């Protein structure tokens, strides 16, 4: 692929099976990690990404190639074998894979590499979306996004280049399948991020943070609780979504 396209623009999309159940790892990486099968998967994925970046470097394409690495959802909390957690870990964030609203299900890393253009080590703490990849790639290719419809994504380049400080997403709507579970509001004048949950999965057991009895949380039906008024959180001060706000605790 590289040898055919290295002298002209190319788009390479690699969708990795790794760190997804079933955790299939080649023999070379089995037992490589102290963190079991999942760790072995991370090690092998890291090696695969490294091989791709090495080819880009070797072909002298490093400074002209935009690389974006991300995941499509947070860790799969219900994936267990005995006491082994097989589906990743979401740190301080509540919930996981299959949960359309909780941060642990939808907040993923977005790692960008473009040495000739973007300074290394920059951290941008702004809400963006995987929907933003499409308009970003279109802009890089010198094209224009369709004008006959509303595009939900926005190019990431102004944010990455530092020409703007704020994401263009004032609101992000978080669906579980076709059901709206939560909405995030990035308040422009204060920089505060608020999140309202209209529906949340019913954890089993209660307080466990996951749907262990079902195997994965549902998007609708009796496994979902509806909130009227919605559960409201200040993500800027409470990223773990531990303290729902009320008129008594948050006058604003």
C-alpha positions in Angstrom: 0.0 0.0 0.0 2.7 2.5 1.0 4.9 1.8 -1.9 2.0 2.3 -4.3 0.9 5.5 -2.7 3.9 7.1 -1.0 4.3 9.8 -3.7 0.7 10.9 -3.6 -2.0 11.5 -0.9 -3.4 8.4 0.8 -5.9 7.5 3.4 -5.2 4.3 5.5 -7.9 3.2 7.9 -6.8 0.4 10.3 -9.5 -1.1 12.5 -7.8 -3.2 15.1 -9.4 -6.3 16.6 -7.2 -6.0 19.6 -8.4 -5.1 23.2 -11.8 -6.5 22.2 -13.3 -9.7 23.3 -12.5 -12.5 22.5 -8.9 -11.5 23.4 -7.0 -13.2 20.6 -3.2 -12.7 20.9 -0.4 -14.3 18.8 1.9 -16.7 20.6 4.7 -14.1 20.5 2.7 -11.8 22.9 1.1 -14.4 25.1 2.2 -13.8 28.7 4.1 -10.6 27.7 2.1 -8.5 30.2 1.7 -8.6 33.9 -2.0 -7.8 33.3 -3.2 -11.0 31.8 -4.8 -11.6 28.4 -6.0 -8.0 28.1 -2.5 -6.7 28.8 -1.1 -9.0 26.2 -3.6 -7.5 23.7 -2.5 -4.0 24.6 1.2 -5.0 24.1 0.5 -6.5 20.7 -1.6 -3.6 19.6 1.2 -1.2 20.7 3.6 -3.3 18.6 1.3 -3.2 15.5 0.8 0.6 15.7 4.6 0.9 16.1 5.2 -1.1 12.9 2.9 1.3 11.0 4.6 4.4 12.3 8.0 2.9 11.6 7.1 2.5 7.9 5.8 6.1 7.8 9.1 7.2 9.3 11.3 5.0 7.0 9.5 6.3 3.9 10.2 9.9 5.0 6.5 10.6 5.3 6.5 11.5 9.0 6.2 15.2 8.7 3.5 15.0 6.0 1.3 12.4 7.5 -1.6 13.1 9.9 -2.1 10.2 12.3 -5.2 9.9 14.5 -5.5 7.1 17.1 -8.7 6.5 19.0 -11.2 4.0 20.3 -14.9 3.7 19.7 -16.0 3.2 23.3 -14.7 2.8 26.9 -13.6 -0.4 28.6 -16.0 -3.4 28.7 -16.6 -3.7 32.5 -18.7 -6.8 32.3 -16.1 -8.9 30.5 -14.7 -11.2 33.2 -13.2 -14.6 33.6 -13.2 -15.5 37.3 -11.6 -12.5 39.0 -9.8 -11.4 35.8 -11.1 -8.2 34.2 -10.9 -8.8 30.4 -12.4 -5.7 29.0 -10.2 -2.7 30.1 -10.5 -0.1 32.8 -12.0 3.4 32.7 -10.1 5.1 35.6 -12.1 7.7 37.5 -15.0 7.7 34.9 -18.3 6.0 35.7 -19.7 3.2 33.5 -18.3 1.5 30.4 -19.0 0.0 27.0 -22.6 -0.1 25.9 -23.6 2.9 28.1 -24.6 5.8 26.0 -24.3 8.5 28.6 -21.8 7.8 31.4 -18.3 9.1 30.8 -16.7 5.7 31.1 -18.6 4.5 28.1 -18.0 7.4 25.8 -14.8 9.2 26.8 -11.9 7.8 24.9 -8.3 9.0 24.1 -7.7 10.9 20.9 -4.0 10.8 20.1 -2.7 12.8 17.2 0.8 12.7 15.5 1.9 15.1 12.8 5.5 16.1 13.6 6.0 18.6 10.8 3.0 20.7 11.9 1.8 20.0 15.4 4.1 20.5 18.5 4.7 17.3 20.6 3.4 16.9 24.1 0.4 19.2 23.7 -2.7 18.3 25.7 -6.1 19.7 24.6 -8.8 19.4 27.2 -11.8 20.1 25.0 -14.7 17.8 24.1 -14.5 16.6 20.5 -16.2 13.7 18.7 -15.2 10.9 16.4 -17.7 12.6 14.0 -14.9 15.3 13.7 -12.6 12.9 11.8 -14.5 13.1 8.6 -14.4 16.9 8.1 -10.8 16.9 9.3 -9.7 14.4 6.6 -11.8 16.2 4.0 -10.0 19.5 4.8 -6.6 17.9 4.7 -7.4 16.4 1.3 -8.3 19.8 0.0 -12.0 18.9 -0.4 -15.2 20.4 0.9 -17.9 18.7 3.0 -21.4 18.5 1.5 -23.3 21.7 1.8 -26.8 20.2 1.2 -27.1 18.8 4.8 -26.1 19.6 8.4 -22.7 18.1 9.3 -22.5 17.1 12.9 -18.7 17.0 12.9 -16.2 19.9 12.8 -12.7 20.0 11.6 -10.1 19.5 14.4 -7.4 21.5 12.7 -8.0 24.9 14.3 -8.1 23.3 17.7 -4.9 21.2 17.0 -3.1 24.2 15.5 -4.0 26.5 18.5 -5.8 29.0 16.3 -8.9 28.5 18.5 -9.0 27.5 22.2 -12.5 26.1 22.3 -14.2 23.1 20.5 -17.0 24.2 18.1 -19.2 21.6 19.9 -21.3 23.7 22.3 -23.6 20.6 22.6 -22.9 16.9 22.2 -25.8 14.5 22.1 -25.0 11.0 23.5 -27.1 8.2 22.2 -27.4 4.5 23.2 -28.4 3.0 19.9 -31.2 5.2 18.7 -32.2 6.4 22.2 -31.0 9.7 23.5 -29.5 9.1 27.0 -27.5 12.3 27.7 -26.5 15.7 26.5 -23.3 17.6 27.2 -23.3 21.5 27.3 -20.0 23.2 27.0 -20.9 26.6 28.4 -19.1 29.2 26.3 -18.7 32.1 28.6 -17.5 30.1 31.6 -15.8 27.0 30.0 -17.9 24.8 32.4 -19.1 21.5 31.0 -22.6 20.4 32.2 -24.2 17.0 31.5 -27.8 16.0 31.7 -28.8 12.3 31.8 -32.4 11.5 30.6 -31.9 7.8 30.9 -29.3 5.6 32.6 -28.8 1.8 32.7 -29.9 0.0 35.9 -26.7 -1.4 37.4 -26.8 -5.0 38.6 -26.0 -5.4 41.4 -27.0 -1.9 42.5 -24.0 0.4 43.0 -21.7 -2.0 41.0 -21.2 0.5 38.2 -22.0 -2.1 35.5 -24.7 -4.6 34.4 -23.0 -7.8 35.5 -26.1 -9.9 35.5 -27.0 -9.0 32.0 -23.5 -9.2 30.6 -23.9 -5.7 29.0 -26.2 -2.8 29.7 -29.3 -2.3 27.5 -30.3 0.9 25.7 -34.1 0.7 26.5 -36.7 -1.3 28.3 -36.8 -2.4 31.9 -33.0 -2.3 32.3 -33.0 1.5 31.9 -34.2 4.2 34.4 -35.7 7.4 33.1 -35.1 10.7 34.9 -37.5 13.6 35.0 -36.0 16.1 35.8 -32.8 14.7 34.3 -29.7 13.9 36.4 -27.4 16.9 36.1 -23.7 17.0 36.7 -20.9 19.6 36.5 -18.2 17.6 34.7 -15.6 20.3 35.2 -15.8 19.8 39.0 -17.2 16.2 39.1 -15.7 14.2 36.2 -16.7 11.0 37.9 -20.4 11.9 37.9 -20.7 11.1 41.5 -22.8 14.0 42.8 -26.0 14.9 40.9 -26.9 18.6 41.3 -30.1 20.0 42.6 -31.5 23.5 43.1 -30.3 23.3 46.7 -26.6 22.4 45.8 -26.3 24.4 42.6 -28.3 27.7 42.5 -27.1 28.4 38.9 
